[in-house]
């Protein structure tokens, strides 16, 4: 019985650490990500759930930020922005068949 109690404590500690890391990651949303989230909701009625294919490319001193935003309803939008004071360019991703 004592052996199982030790394992239970170990699992609880691991779970607590994982939960704390997730909370820190969730709170550490980048400014550009918050701006993208607001723009997607305002312009496309899209609740952002995931960002994929994120790339930041340096081109002559300007950083091009681009990727794909996934919405809660299944839609997806490619986004890009070179000027941090401008809105993101959003392009709807249509379903493709090969």
Secondary structure, DSSP 8 states (H G I E B T S, - for coil): -HHHHHHHHHHHHHHHHHHHHHHHHHHT--HHHHHHHHHHHHHH---EEEEEEEEEEEETTEEEEEEEEEETTS-EEEEEESSTTS--EEEE------
